[in-house]
Structure formats: structure tokens, C-alpha cells
Amino acid sequence: MLPYSYKVRGTVWIFLYLFFVLAPLFVLLTGSLPPPRDFWTEFSAAIGYAGLAIMGLQFGLTARFRYVTEPWGEDVIYHFHRQISLLGVGLVVAHPLILFAVRPELVALLNSIRAPWRARFAALSVYSLVALVVMALWREKLKIRYETWHLTHILLSIIAVTAGLLHMLGWGFYLTDTRKRVLWIALAIFWIGLLLYVRVAKPLFMLRRPYRISEVRKERGDTSTLVMHPDGHPGFRFSPGQFAWLTVWGSPFKITGHPFSFASSAAVTDGSVEMTIRNLGDFTSEIQKVPVGKRVYLDGPYGAFTIGNPADMHVLIAGGIGITPMISMIRTLADRRDTRPVTLLYGNEDWESITFREELEALKARLNLTVVYVLTDPSDGWTGERGFITAEVFKRHLRPPYGEHEYFICGPNVMMDAIEKALGEMHVPQSKYHSERYSFV
């Protein structure tokens, strides 16, 4: 359950978002107005303006303002970013399609050689947005590297919004009033400011607060742990279960960082942090090769996936490398000498791929910890749980009432969907379970 202050802040940010999207549209309808046109032409113009405002605000949604993302968590913000972007693109694309339907002669504007420059900017904006959506939805099928996609995504976004603004200012049907023109220019400056904050101001701050790799530790399951210490500064405090964006190769001005959970205890006092990363290809395959002493950069902490709410016990449910935020929680609870029971249900392929297996057994001596391993491909003689984590597994290892416990879920999306469904079948309130999906694409 979210703290009351988070609910208030979340509500305020929702209203501010709606204000920035809708206010410019309503301002266009005040003051001196141009001669009225037919309904569909006016409707087309309205959704075009709204779509452009939505797309401009996407720079703010992905700016990682911690005060904004805290009430929901970064994954919710990025999910909203994806969904609202599709709406914004749909409105922008619908704008010319409606005009072509009611005024077929305007189709001639698609001829980029003869069309006026304001129409060329409109076409460039629409084409950029369509390319942006295609690459975002089918990146994996198109076999585009994440780093290449990220750079292209940013460039296409800038081109689309800039071209859309130039088209709007060039056409200027509703912008003959100086105040209205100033408003949209101010909005453009605001959007540019958001972009400069993300790509200039924040990297400059990170550049002054680097970290050094002090250890690269090999773990089970083709996984490595990076141990990092702050270099010339005290570091930052984080809550167990949170994450940061890591830049290893290059400066913080590099376009692409990668999000990883903290694996270390939040109770450490020397500012050090650990991240445990599984080799899943591309960037992660190079982690084990990072030399000790290398300077790296962290942007964090982020995420609302953390312990702290009242509960009689914590139930941690992990699949594969989803154990990372869970081990941070367990280590923190042990360091804080928390006496509440903790049950970890940990799904893996086989016994040898269980990351932190030995440490989990050792941690049982420091806190009231129960670990239930669930293997999909166990060896002969395995007497533990087999298959997947289901409602039946919960009932065998948890005591009722199930709705009194606090649940944390992290792993593959398919697993998380199944577990959330199982908890629903057990009548666990949604406010009692938390999941974080580290997919910011």
C-alpha cells in the first residue's frame, strides 16, 4: 500500500500532466479566433495539437525525476510512457488522414518536391513517429541491438517533435495571436530543457560522483557480481529492492545506460553497492571482463519495489536472476536483525544454476528465513518442489491468512503474470503484493 504522501504526490503529478497536455489546446480557443471551418477539419487540428503536446511531454516521462517516479516506480512510468506514446502517435497520424478524407485535394501535399516547407515538416514528423513505433514494438524481431535502438529512438523523437512544432508554427492558423504563439514557443523551450537535463545536467552530476570496481565475483548460474565503491564522495543511500542505471564502458554522456537491481544490503555504511548480473548476451556478456579499478557511473536509486510496509511476514518470489532484489532485502533484514519471518520461493532450472545458494543457507542462521527451491529440470533424486511456483506451492509453504503477508515478485514476465493470478485466486489484495518489471524499452 502506498504511503499517503505518495498518493498525494501521485495525484498532483497526474493533474499536472493533464494540464500540460490540455491547457495549450484550450488556450487556442481563447482570444481572437480565425474564421470557423467544418467540424472534421477543426477536430483534426485539435487532435494534432493534443498529439504534439503528448509527444513533447515524453521527454519529461523518461527524465528519471526521482520525486516524480517515487509514488509508482520506474517500471510503471515507462509502461505509461509506452502506452501514452502510442496514443500520441495515433493522434498525430490521424490528423492528416482526417484532412485527406474531408479535403482530398490536400493529398497533393505528400509530394515533397512541390509541397510548401510547412507540409514537408508535417510529413517528416509523421514518418519519424511511425518509424519510432515500428522499431520500439518489433526491435527484437528486427534484431536491432538495444544500444542502436536507444540512440535511434532518441533521434527520431527529437526529429518528430521538432518537425511537428515547425509545421504548427508555419501553418499558424490558430497562432495569429502573439500570446498563443509565445505559449507554444515556451512549451518548446520547456521540452528542450527536459532533454538538456537528461543529456547534459544529469551526466555532469554523475561525472563528479564516479564509482570504482573493487571486485568482480563469479556466481552460480553464469552470473557475476560487481562490487563498487564511491570514488571521492560518500555515495548514496538506497532501499532494498531498488535499482540504478549503470554505465560501464564510456562516460555518463553515453546515450545508453543499463538498469540493474542492487544486490547488496542497504545497511552498509561505506557507500559501496553490489549488482549481480546474469550473462544474457550483448552488454551483460562483458560484465565478467570488467577489470578491477575501472571507473563506472551509477544513476540512482530508483524504484518503489521495496520493503517497509506493515506485514506479519515477507514472502519473496524470485525466478532466475530475479533473485537480485530479493537477496538485497534478505541481507538488509539480516543486518537490521529483523525478527519477522521471511519465506523465499525461488524458481530455477536446476540445482547448479541457483545463484546465492550457499549464502542463502548461511543466512538462515541470522534471521527467520525459509527457502523453498522450485526446479523445472531437477536431477534424479530431487525431493523438493518441481515445475513452477503456483497457488498450490504457496498453500504448502505459507500459513493462512494469506492476505496478511507482504509479497514481492521478480522474474520473467510470464512467471510474474502467473503468480499475480495465483495470488488473486488466493484472495490476496493487490495492495499486498508488489512486482517490478525491468523492461524499459
N, C-alpha and C positions, 0 to 999 in steps of 0.2 A: 504494500500500500504506500502511495506517495505521501511524503510529509505535506502538511497544509501549505507551507511556504512554497513548495514546488508546484502545488496545484494553482496557487495564485499567480505565480510567475508564468506557468504554462498558459493560463487563461489570458494573461496580459499579452504574451507574445503572439497568441492566435489572433487577438483583436488587432494588434499592430500589423501583423501580416496582411489581414484582410483590408486594413486601412490603406496600406501601401499599394495594394492591388486595385482597389475600387475607387479610392479618392481621386486619382488622376482622371478616371473615366467620368466621374460626376462633375469634376471641375470643368471639363469640356462643355458641359451642358449649362453652365452659368455665364452671365455677362452677355456680350453681344454674340449672336448666333448667325451662321450662314443660312441661306435660303434652304428650307426643308426639302428633302428628297424622299423617294419612295421607301417603304418600310424595310425591304430587304437590303437596300444599299446602306441605310443607316445601321441596320443590325450587323451587317458585315463590318462596317467601320468600328462599331462598338466592340465586337469580339476581337478584332485586330488589335485595338488598343489594350484590351484586357490581356490578351495573349502575350503582347510585348512586355507589359508590366510583370507578368508572372515569370517570363524568361529572365528578365533583368534581376529579379529577386533571387534567382537560383545562385547567384554569386554569394549572397548572404547565407543561404542554407548550407552551403558547403564550406563556409569560412571557419568552422570549428570554434565559434564563440562559446566558451565553456558555460557561461552564465545562461546562454540560450538553450544549449543541449542538455544541461543537467536534469531538468524535470522529466525528460523522456528517455534519454540515452541516445548515443550517436547512431545506432542502427535504425531506430525509429525515424530520426531526422532524415537519414539517407533514403529510407524507404519512401517517406513522404516526398523527398526530392525527386525520386524516380517517377512516382505516380503523378505529382503535380506538373512535372515537366511534360509528361505525355499529354496532359490536359492543355498546357500552354501551347505545345506544338500543334495540337489538334485545332485550337482556336486560330492560330496564325495561318495554318494551311487552309482552314475553312474560309477565311477572309477573302482570298482571291477566287476560290471556287464558287462562292455565292455570287460574287460580282460577275464572273463569267457566265453564270446561269441566267442572271437577270439582264445582263448587258453583253450579249455575245460579241459585240464589236471590240470589247476590251481584250479579247483573246490575242489580238494583234500585238499587244504589249509584250507577249512572250518572245517576240522577235528582238533579241538583244541588240541587234545592229541598228535597227531603226527606232527602238523604244527610247523615251527620254530617260535620263540618268536615274530619276527617282523610281521608275519602274524597274530598272536594272538592279537597284539596291533591294527592291522587294523580292525579285526573283532570287538574288544571291542569298537573302535571309532565309527564304523558304527552302532552297536547295540545301543550305548548310544544316538546317534543322532536321530535314529528312535524313541526310547522311548521318547526323549525330544519333538519331533514334535507331537507325539500322545497325550502326556499329555497336551501340550500347546493348541492344536486345540480342544480337547474334554474334557478339565478339568471339565466343568460344567456337561456334560453328565456322566462323570465317577464319579461325586460327590466328587471331591478332594478338600479339603479345600485350600483356597488361600495360607495360610501360609505354608502348607505342600508342595503344588505345587512349591512355590517360592524357598524353600530350595532344593527340588529335582531338579528343573530347573538349579540352580547354580552348584550343584554337578555333574549333568550329563554333563553340558557344560565343566566343568574343566576336567572331565574324558575323554570326547570325544576329546578335543583339545590336551591334554597331550598324550593320546594314539596315536593320529594321528601324532604328532611330533616324538614320539619314533619309530613308524612304518617307517616314512620317513627317519629318521636318520639311522635306522637299515638296510633299503634296500639300501639307499645311491647310487643308480645308477647314479644320476646326482650330487651327492655331494662328489665326489672324490677330487675335487678341494677344498683346505683348505679355500679359500676366500668364496666360496659358503656355505660351512658348517658353517663358522663363521657368515655369514649373517642370516641364519635361526636360529642359536642359539641366535643371538642378537634379532631377532624378537620374539622368545620365551620369552626372558628376558623382552622385552617391554610389551608383553601381560600379563606376571606375574605382572609387575609393575602397569599396569592398574587395575588389580584385587586387589593388595595390597592397591592402592589408595582408591578404593571404600570401601574395607572391613576393612582397618586399619587407614589410614591417615584421611579420612573424618570423621569417627566416633570419632577419638581422638579430632578433632576440635569441633565437636558437643558436646562432653563430657564437654568441657570447657565453653560452651555457652548454658547452660540449660534454660528452662522456668519453671515458676510455675503457676499452675492453680489458678486463683484468683476468678473465678465464673463459675458455671455450670448453665446455664439459660435454662429453658424449653420453647420451642417454639411450635407453632401450627404445625400440620402435623407429629406427632411422631418424632419430631426433637429437638435436643439440641445444644446449643451454648457453646463452650469452650472459656473462656476469659483467655488469658495467658500473663504474664508479664515476661520480661527478668530477670534472676536471676544472678546478679553480672556482668552484661555487658549492653551496650546500646541497644542491639537488632539490627535489620537490617531494611533497608528501602525496601518497595515493591511498585509495581504499582498496581492499582485496576484491579482486574481480574486475578492476578497471584495466584499461589498456592505453597504449600510446602508439604514435606513428613513428616508425624507426627509419632513419636514413643511414645506411652503412657506407655505400660506395658513392662518394661525392659530397658536396656541400649541402646545407639545408635549402639552398636555392634550387636544388634539383627538383624537377616537376613532381616526381613520384616518390612518395613515402609508402611504407607498408605497415598496416595495423597489426599489433601483436599484444596479447594479454601479458600482464605482469605475472610471473610465477613466484616471485619472492614474497616473503612476509612483509606486510605493511607496517610491522612493528620495528623494523630495523632503524637504527639511529645514525648510520653513517652515510645515508643518502644513496646507497647502492641499490640497484634494481637488477632483476633477472628476467629474461624472456626465453622460453623454451619453444623451439621452432622445429617442426617436422619437415623433412625433405619431401615437398610436393611438386618439385620441378621449378624451373626458371629461377627467380630470386632465392627461394628457400634452399635450393641445391647448393648454393655458395656459402651458406651460413657456417658450415663446419670448417671452411677455409679461412675464416676471418682471423687475422693474426692478433695475438695478444699485444696490447698497447695501441691498437688502432683507435683513432678518434671517430666517434659516431655522434648522432644527434637524435634527440627524442622530443616529440611534440605531444605533451600530455600533462596530466592524466585526463582520460575521458571515460564516459560510460556510467550508467545508473545500475549496472549489474553488480550489486554489492550487498554484503550482509549488513545488518544494523536494525532491521525491524523486529518488534517483539515476536517471539516464537518459542514453543517449548522445545523444538529441536530443528536442526538444519538437515535437509535432505539434498544432497548434491548428486546430480545425474550427469555423467560425462560419457561421451563417445569419442574414442581415439584421442586426438590432440586437444579435444575439448576439456581434457583434464587440467589444462594450464591455469585458467582462473580458479578452478577448484583447489588445486594444490596451494595457491596463494591464500585462499580462505582458510584451508586447514592449517597451514603454517602460522597464519596470523592468530587463529583461535588458540593454537598451542602456545604461542609466545605470550598471549594475553591470559593464559591459564583459565580459559572459559570452560565452565563445568557442564554446559548443556550438551546433550548427546548429538553426535554428527553421524549420519549414515551416508556413505558414498556408494552409489551404484555405478559401476564403471564397465562400459562395454568395449570390448576389443575383439580382434580376430582370433588371436591365440595367446597362450601364456607368455611366450617370449617377447611379444610386442607391447606388453603392459609397461608404459612409461611410469617411472617413480615407484615401481613395485616394491623394492626393498625399503625405500623411505616410508612408504605408507604403512608397512608393517611396523617399522620402528616408531612411527608417530602414535601408534595405539597406546604406547606407554606414557604419553604426555597429555592425552585428552581422551574423552569418552568417544572413541572412533570405531565405527563398524564399517568394514569394506566388503562389498559384495561384487565379485567379478562375474561378468556375463560374457561368455565367449561364443562367437559364431562358428569357429572351426577348432574346437578343442582336441587335444590328443587323446588317445585311448586311455581310459582310467580316470578321466576328469569327472569329478563328482559334484562340481558346482553348477551354477546356472548356465544353461545353453540357449543359443538363439539370440533373442532381442529382449530389451527391457520393456515389459508390458505391465498392465494393471495387475495381473496375477503375480508377477515378481514383486511388485510393490506390496501386495497384501501378504506375501510370505515373509517379508523382511521389515515391514513397518507396523507400528502399533496404531490402532484407531484411537481417537477420531483423526482421520487423515487430514481434515481441513484445518487442524491446529498447527500443522508443521509448516515450515517455510521451504519452498522448493526452488532449486536453481538448476537450469538445464543448459548444457552447451555441447554441441557436436554437429554432425551433418544435419542439414535441413530436414531430410526425410525422417531421421530419428527424432528430432525435436518436434516435428508435426505429430508423430505417433504418440510421443509421451504427453504432449499437451492434450491430445484426445483422450488418452488413458486417464489423466488426472481429472478431466471433465466427467468421465464415466464414474469416477470415484467421488464426485460432488465436491471437489476441491475448488474453492472460489478462485477466480482469476487473479485476485489481489494477492494470493498466497504463493503464486509461482511466477518465476522470472526467467526469461530467456534472452540471450543476446546473439544475434546472427551477424557474424563478421563478414558481411558481403557488401562492400561499399562501392559497387560498380553499377 
